[in-house]
Amino acid sequence: MAAATQKIEWTKKATKSIADIADYITEKGFPETSKKYADRLYTFGESFLPFPDKYPLC
């Protein structure tokens, strides 16, 4: 229940890094893979919600 009210705080550096890598993958001709990559990293980051005291920032 508490996890629903909490939120991962993504740093600008983290979101920029994910976007830069996704852009690189797209430039190499794999736009679908690029979207999947970014989605999986964000999903992975959100999976830390059960541990808010240990991993508050991504």
N, C-alpha and C positions, 0 to 999 in steps of 0.2 A: 504494500500500500504506500509506503514512504517513497519508493522509487518513482512513483507516478508524479510526485511533486518536485522531484529533483531533476537537474539538467546538467549535461556535460557542457563545460565551458571550453569551446574550441578557441585556441589562440590563433591570431592572424597568421603566424608562421606555419602552423599546422595546416590550416586551410589553404594557404598559398602553396605549400609543398605538395599537397594532394592535387591541387589544380594544375601545378606545373608538370607533375608526372603524368597526369591524365592528358594534358595537352600534348606532351611528347608522344604518348601512345597513339593519340589521334593522328598526329603528323606522320607517324609511321604507317598509317593506313588501317588502323583498327579502332574505329570509333565506338563500336559496341563493347569491345574489351575495355576501353577507356572508361566508359560509364559504369561497367560492372566493377572495375577496380576501385573507383571512387566510392561507389555504394558500399562495397564490402569493407573498406577502411572506416567509413563513417559508422557502419553497423558494428564493426569491431570496437570502435571507441565508445559507442553507446552501451556496449555490453559490460562496461565497467561500472554502470550505475549501482549494482549491488554492493560495491566497495567505495562509497563516496569519500570516506575518510582517508583512503589510501591513494586514490587516483582521481582527484577532483579536476585536473586539467589535462587536456590532450593537446 
